[in-house]
Amino acid sequence: MAMCMPTQRSFVAIIKIEAAPGSGRRGQGVRPEKRNLERLGASTAKCLAVAFVSFPYASAAQGQDFDPRTPLEDRSRPDYTHEPIILGGLEVRPQIETSLEYIDNVFASELVDADDIVMNIRPSVTATEQRADRRLNLRVATGYQTYLDNSAEDRFQLQGSVDTKFGLGTATRPFGGANFTLNDTSGPALTTGDNITETFRTLSYGANLGLEQGIGSFTVEGEARATRYEYQGQLVFGDDTFESAIRDNTYYEGRGRIAYSARPDRRFYVEGRFSRFDFDEQALSVLPNLPDYFLTDRSVDIATVVGGVQIQVTELLSLDANLGYARIEYDNPEEPGVNALSASASVYYSPTRLTRFQIRASRDVDDTINPLFVSFLRTGVALTAEHELLRNVLLRSDIRYASFESSEDGQIGEEMQFSGTASYYISPRISVGLRGEYFQRSGLAAGDQTRFRITVGYRL
C-alpha cells in the first residue's frame, strides 16, 4: 500500500542548508517487506541512549543576557545581521534562497521506491512593525520546485501570512492573523510524516482571532481558529488509484486559558480546547473500490482539558508540565470514541549561551493534518541539542519517536526521525546550510526515507 502523506504546517523560511547522509536506490520497484521492526528496535535503543546524553534544554534564566528558550538561530548576531530596509514604520527584509536535495525514497513507502533530486528556488519578503502598543508581522514568499528525475510533477509555491497584536503594555490585548499556503513542503511537520515531500499538491488557508485580558495576577485568554485543507494528487493501492481530494477537510478550534502568576518564575494554568475535523464526503459514495479505511467517515470532535505549571527551577533550568483529559468522538457511530489521559512535560537546560538542550515527552491527540493519521492518540518523545561555534556556525540535532493508537485496533504504527543541521553565516548577506535526515515508519503505511539538502540564502 503506497500512500502519499502530506502534512500541513506553517511555512518556515530560514536561510540555511540542510543535509543528511543516506543511501539511495535509483529507479522504481518493489521494496521487500522486512527490516522495519528490526531497524525500529535498533533505532529506539540508539534514541534512548542519546536521550540520556542530551538531556534538557533551557528556560529564560534570570540574571542572564539571553533567553535560553530562544532557538540559537533566532538570537542576535550583530556582526552577521543585515540591516533592514525602512519603509515608514516597517522593517522590510527581502531575501532569496535556493536548495538542492537528494531523497532516496520520495514516497517514504515500502511498495514504491523512487529516488530523486529536488531543486527549489524561493524569494520572500518579511515586514515587521514593533511599537509600544502593537506588533505586526507580514510575510510573502513564492517559489518553484522541480523534481529532476520526474518522480513528481513540478510545482509553483506561494505563501502569505499576517499576524498582529494590539494593546501591548495594557491589560486588554486583542490579536489575530491569517495565512495562505500553496504547495509548500519546506516547513517541519508535526510528528506524522515529518518533512516528507509528497506528490500531492496542497492548499490551505485560514484565520484566527483572540483576546488576552489581564486581571491582577490572572491572565484570561480566548482564541478561535479555522483552516481549510485541500489536496490534489493520487493515492495508490496496488492497481487502483484514487484522487486525494477525498480527504479534503476543514479544521475548527476554540481555545480558552486561565493562568495565574504571583511570581515571575512560576505560573499555573488551566486550558480547555475544542476542535473539529470536518471531512468532505462527496467522493465516498462514488468510489466502490476505495479501501475500507477511506470508506470510514473520519470527521471527528476532539475535546481536551489540562492543568499545568511552568517553573523556573534555576537560572539554567526550567520545567513545563501539564496533565489532563482527552476525548475523541467520531461522527460515524460505528467508530468507537476515545477517552484517555493527556499529559506532557518539557525540560529546558542551557549550560552556556552557546549551547542548549530540550527534551519533551507527551501523550495526546495527534494533530497532524494528512490523509492517514487523523485524531489518533500519539505518545512520543523528542530531543533537541544545539551548539554555536565561532558566532557564525550553528549545529543542531533532533531525535523524535512517536507511536499511534486507535481505540479499536490498539497500536497502529510507529515513527522515528533522526536529523542533523549545520548553518554557516558567511556574511550579513550570505548564509549556507546542510541538513541530513532519516525517517522510518512501521505499521500503517510503512516506509523509510533518507534526505540530504544543501541551501544557499542571500539577503537583499
C-alpha positions in Angstrom: 0.0 0.0 0.0 1.8 3.1 -1.2 0.5 6.3 0.1 1.5 9.9 -0.2 1.2 11.6 3.2 1.3 15.4 3.1 1.4 17.3 6.4 0.2 20.9 6.6 2.3 23.2 8.8 3.0 26.8 8.9 5.5 28.0 6.2 9.0 28.4 7.6 11.6 30.4 5.8 15.0 30.1 7.4 18.2 30.6 5.3 20.2 27.5 5.9 21.4 24.4 4.3 20.1 21.1 5.3 21.8 17.7 4.8 21.8 14.2 5.9 23.8 11.1 5.0 21.8 8.5 3.1 21.9 5.6 0.7 19.8 5.9 -2.4 18.3 3.4 -4.8 17.5 4.7 -8.2 14.5 3.7 -10.2 11.2 2.4 -9.1 10.3 -1.0 -7.9 9.0 -3.1 -5.0 10.8 -2.9 -1.7 11.0 -6.1 0.4 8.7 -6.2 3.4 11.3 -6.6 6.0 13.7 -4.7 8.2 11.2 -2.1 9.5 10.7 -3.6 13.0 14.3 -4.6 13.4 15.5 -1.2 12.4 13.0 0.5 14.6 14.1 -1.6 17.6 17.8 -0.7 17.0 16.9 2.9 16.3 14.9 3.1 19.5 17.8 1.8 21.6 20.0 4.5 20.0 17.4 7.2 20.7 17.2 6.3 24.4 21.0 6.2 24.7 21.3 9.7 23.1 18.5 10.9 25.4 20.5 10.2 28.5 23.4 12.0 27.0 21.5 15.0 25.6 19.0 15.7 28.5 17.2 19.1 28.8 17.2 22.4 27.1 16.8 25.9 28.5 14.4 28.4 30.1 14.6 32.1 30.5 17.3 32.5 33.1 17.2 35.4 35.5 20.4 37.4 35.5 21.5 36.2 32.0 21.6 38.5 28.9 19.8 36.0 26.7 16.7 33.8 26.8 17.7 30.2 26.7 14.2 29.3 25.3 15.0 31.2 22.1 16.5 29.0 19.3 20.1 29.8 18.7 19.4 30.7 15.1 16.9 33.4 16.3 19.4 35.1 18.6 21.0 38.4 17.8 24.3 38.3 15.9 25.3 42.0 15.2 28.3 41.0 13.0 26.1 38.8 10.8 22.9 40.8 10.8 21.9 42.6 7.6 20.2 45.9 8.2 16.5 46.0 7.0 15.0 48.4 4.6 12.9 51.0 6.5 9.6 51.9 4.9 7.7 54.2 7.2 7.3 52.2 10.4 8.0 48.9 8.7 11.3 47.0 8.7 11.4 45.1 5.4 13.7 42.1 4.8 13.8 40.7 1.3 15.8 37.5 0.6 16.1 34.7 -1.8 17.3 31.1 -1.2 17.9 28.1 -3.4 18.3 24.5 -2.4 19.2 21.1 -3.9 18.0 18.0 -2.1 18.5 14.3 -2.7 15.7 11.9 -1.5 16.3 8.2 -1.7 12.6 7.2 -1.4 10.4 10.1 -2.4 7.1 8.5 -1.2 8.6 7.0 2.0 6.9 3.7 1.0 7.9 0.1 1.1 6.0 -0.6 -2.1 7.0 2.3 -4.4 10.7 3.1 -4.4 11.7 6.1 -6.4 14.7 8.4 -5.6 15.1 11.9 -7.0 16.9 15.2 -6.7 14.7 18.2 -6.0 15.7 21.8 -6.8 13.9 24.7 -5.3 14.2 28.5 -5.6 12.3 30.8 -3.3 12.2 34.6 -3.0 10.5 36.1 0.1 9.8 39.4 1.8 9.2 39.8 5.6 7.9 43.1 7.0 7.6 43.8 10.8 6.4 46.7 12.9 7.0 46.8 16.6 5.7 49.7 18.6 5.0 50.3 22.3 1.3 49.4 21.8 1.2 47.0 18.9 3.1 44.4 16.9 2.7 43.5 13.2 4.3 40.7 11.1 3.8 40.3 7.4 5.3 37.6 5.1 5.0 36.8 1.4 7.0 34.1 -0.3 6.9 32.3 -3.6 8.9 29.6 -5.2 9.3 26.9 -7.8 10.1 23.3 -7.1 11.2 20.8 -9.7 12.0 17.0 -9.5 14.9 16.4 -11.8 14.1 12.7 -12.3 10.4 13.4 -12.8 9.2 11.2 -9.9 6.7 14.0 -9.2 5.3 17.0 -11.1 7.0 20.4 -10.8 5.0 22.8 -8.6 4.6 26.5 -8.1 4.6 27.6 -4.4 3.0 30.6 -2.8 2.7 31.6 0.9 1.4 34.6 2.7 0.8 35.3 6.4 0.0 38.1 8.7 -0.3 38.3 12.5 -0.8 41.2 14.8 -1.3 42.1 18.4 -2.7 45.3 19.9 -2.8 46.7 23.4 0.8 45.9 24.3 1.5 47.3 27.8 -2.2 47.3 28.7 -4.5 44.8 30.4 -6.5 44.1 27.2 -4.6 42.7 24.3 -6.5 41.5 21.2 -4.7 39.6 18.5 -5.4 37.9 15.2 -3.9 36.6 12.0 -4.5 34.9 8.6 -2.5 32.6 6.3 -2.4 31.1 2.9 -0.2 28.3 1.6 0.0 26.6 -1.8 2.2 23.6 -2.4 4.8 24.3 0.3 6.7 21.4 1.8 9.6 23.2 3.4 8.4 23.5 6.9 8.8 21.0 9.7 5.9 18.6 10.1 4.3 17.9 13.4 5.1 14.3 14.0 3.4 12.1 11.4 5.3 12.2 8.1 7.9 14.6 9.3 9.5 16.6 6.5 8.3 14.2 3.7 7.8 15.8 0.3 4.8 14.2 -1.4 3.4 14.3 -4.9 0.3 15.9 -3.5 -0.5 19.5 -4.4 -1.8 21.1 -1.3 -3.7 24.2 -0.5 -4.5 25.6 2.9 -5.9 28.9 4.1 -7.3 30.1 7.4 -7.5 32.8 10.1 -7.5 33.2 13.9 -8.8 35.8 16.3 -8.3 36.1 20.0 -8.1 38.2 23.2 -5.8 38.3 26.2 -7.1 40.0 29.3 -5.0 40.7 32.4 -6.9 40.8 35.8 -4.4 41.3 38.6 -2.2 38.2 38.8 -4.5 36.3 36.4 -4.5 36.3 32.6 -7.5 35.1 30.7 -7.1 34.2 27.0 -9.6 33.0 24.4 -9.0 32.2 20.7 -11.0 30.9 17.7 -9.3 29.4 14.6 -10.4 27.9 11.3 -8.3 26.4 8.5 -9.3 24.7 5.2 -7.1 21.9 3.7 -7.4 20.7 0.1 -5.4 18.1 -1.7 -4.7 17.4 -5.4 -2.8 14.2 -6.2 -3.3 10.4 -6.0 -3.4 7.6 -3.5 -2.1 4.3 -4.9 -3.4 0.9 -3.6 -2.0 -1.9 -5.7 -3.5 -1.5 -9.2 -6.1 1.1 -8.0 -5.5 4.8 -7.9 -7.8 7.3 -6.1 -7.8 11.1 -6.1 -6.6 12.5 -2.8 -9.4 15.1 -2.7 -11.5 12.5 -0.8 -9.5 13.7 2.2 -10.2 17.4 1.9 -11.3 18.9 5.3 -11.9 22.0 7.4 -10.4 22.3 10.8 -12.1 24.4 13.6 -10.7 25.2 17.0 -11.8 27.1 20.1 -9.4 27.6 23.0 -9.7 29.1 26.5 -6.9 29.5 29.1 -6.7 30.9 32.6 -3.2 31.5 34.0 -2.1 32.6 37.5 1.3 34.1 38.3 2.2 35.9 41.5 5.9 35.3 40.9 7.9 35.8 37.7 9.5 32.3 38.0 6.2 30.4 38.4 3.0 30.2 36.5 -0.1 27.9 36.9 -2.7 27.4 34.2 -5.8 25.6 33.1 -6.6 25.3 29.4 -9.5 23.8 27.5 -9.6 23.2 23.8 -12.3 22.0 21.5 -11.6 21.2 17.9 -13.3 19.5 14.9 -12.0 17.9 11.7 -14.9 18.1 9.2 -14.0 15.9 6.2 -15.8 16.3 2.8 -18.0 13.3 1.9 -18.7 13.9 -1.8 -16.3 11.2 -3.0 -17.1 8.3 -0.6 -20.3 7.1 -2.3 -18.9 7.0 -5.9 -15.7 5.0 -5.3 -16.8 1.4 -4.7 -13.2 0.1 -4.8 -11.9 2.5 -2.1 -10.1 0.7 0.7 -12.2 0.2 3.9 -10.1 2.7 5.8 -11.1 5.5 3.5 -14.7 4.5 3.4 -14.9 5.4 7.1 -16.1 8.9 7.9 -13.1 10.4 9.8 -14.9 13.6 10.8 -14.4 14.0 14.5 -14.8 16.2 17.5 -11.9 16.5 20.0 -12.0 17.9 23.5 -9.1 18.3 25.8 -8.7 19.9 29.3 -5.4 20.2 31.0 -3.9 21.8 34.1 -0.2 22.7 34.2 2.7 24.6 35.7 5.7 26.5 34.3 8.5 26.7 36.8 11.9 28.4 36.6 13.9 25.8 38.7 17.2 27.6 38.5 18.8 30.2 36.2 19.7 27.5 33.7 16.8 25.0 34.2 13.1 25.3 33.7 10.1 22.9 33.5 6.7 23.0 31.7 4.3 20.2 32.6 0.6 19.5 32.3 -1.9 16.7 33.0 -5.4 16.4 31.7 -8.1 14.5 29.8 -8.8 14.0 26.1 -12.0 12.8 24.4 -12.3 11.8 20.7 -15.8 11.3 19.3 -16.3 10.4 15.6 -19.4 11.3 13.5 -19.5 7.6 12.4 -21.4 5.8 15.2 -19.6 2.5 14.3 -16.2 4.1 15.0 -15.5 3.9 18.8 -14.6 7.0 20.6 -11.6 7.5 22.8 -11.3 8.7 26.4 -7.7 8.9 27.6 -5.2 10.6 29.8 -3.4 13.6 28.3 0.0 14.7 29.6 3.1 16.4 28.5 6.4 17.6 30.1 9.2 19.7 28.7 12.6 20.3 30.3 14.9 23.2 29.1 18.5 23.5 30.0 21.2 25.9 28.8 24.6 25.5 30.4 26.1 28.4 28.4 24.8 31.0 25.9 26.3 28.8 23.2 24.6 25.5 24.0 21.0 24.5 24.8 19.1 21.2 25.1 15.5 20.3 25.3 13.6 17.1 26.0 9.8 16.7 25.6 7.6 13.7 26.3 3.8 13.7 25.6 0.7 11.7 25.2 -2.1 13.5 23.5 -4.4 13.6 20.4 -2.3 13.7 17.2 -2.9 17.0 15.5 -1.2 16.1 12.2 -3.2 17.0 9.1 -2.9 14.3 6.4 -5.0 11.6 4.7 -4.0 8.8 7.1 -3.2 9.6 10.8 -6.1 11.8 11.9 -7.2 12.0 15.5 -5.4 9.0 16.9 -3.7 9.0 20.3 0.0 9.8 20.0 2.7 9.0 22.5 6.1 10.5 21.8 9.4 11.8 22.9 11.6 14.5 21.2 15.2 15.5 22.0 17.0 18.6 20.7 20.6 19.7 21.1 22.0 23.0 19.7 25.5 24.5 19.8 27.1 27.6 18.3 30.7 27.8 17.0 32.6 31.0 16.3 29.4 33.1 16.4 28.5 32.1 12.8 28.3 28.3 12.7 25.2 26.6 14.3 24.9 22.9 14.8 21.6 21.2 15.7 20.5 17.6 16.1 17.0 16.2 16.7 15.6 12.8 17.6 11.9 12.1 17.6 9.9 9.0 18.3 6.1 8.5 18.3 3.6 5.7 18.4 0.0 5.9 17.3 -3.1 4.1 18.8 -6.7 3.8 17.8 -9.4 2.8 20.3 -10.4 -0.2 18.2 -7.0 -1.6 17.0 -4.6 -0.5 19.6 -1.2 0.5 18.3 -1.3 1.1 14.6 2.1 2.5 13.8 5.4 3.9 15.0 7.6 6.6 13.6 11.2 7.7 14.2 13.3 10.5 12.9 17.0 11.5 13.2 18.2 14.7 11.7 21.3 17.0 11.9 21.7 20.6 10.6 24.6 22.8 10.2 24.1 26.5 9.3 27.0 28.8 8.3 26.7 32.6 8.2 29.3 33.7 5.7 28.4 37.4 5.9 25.4 39.6 6.9 24.0 38.8 3.4 25.0 35.2 2.7 24.4 32.0 4.6 24.6 28.3 3.7 23.5 25.2 5.4 23.4 21.4 5.4 20.7 19.1 6.7 20.6 15.3 6.8 17.6 13.3 7.9 16.5 9.7 8.3 12.8 8.9 8.8 11.2 5.5 9.4 7.5 4.4 9.8 6.3 0.9 10.7 2.7 -0.4 10.8 0.2 1.6 8.8 1.8 2.9 5.6 5.2 1.5 6.5 8.3 3.0 4.8 11.6 4.9 5.4 13.3 7.8 3.8 16.8 9.4 3.8 17.3 13.0 2.7 20.3 15.3 2.1 19.8 19.0 1.4 22.1 22.0 0.8 20.7 25.5 0.8 22.2 28.9 0.0 20.5 32.1 1.0 21.1 35.7 0.1 19.6 38.7 1.9 18.9 41.7 -0.4 
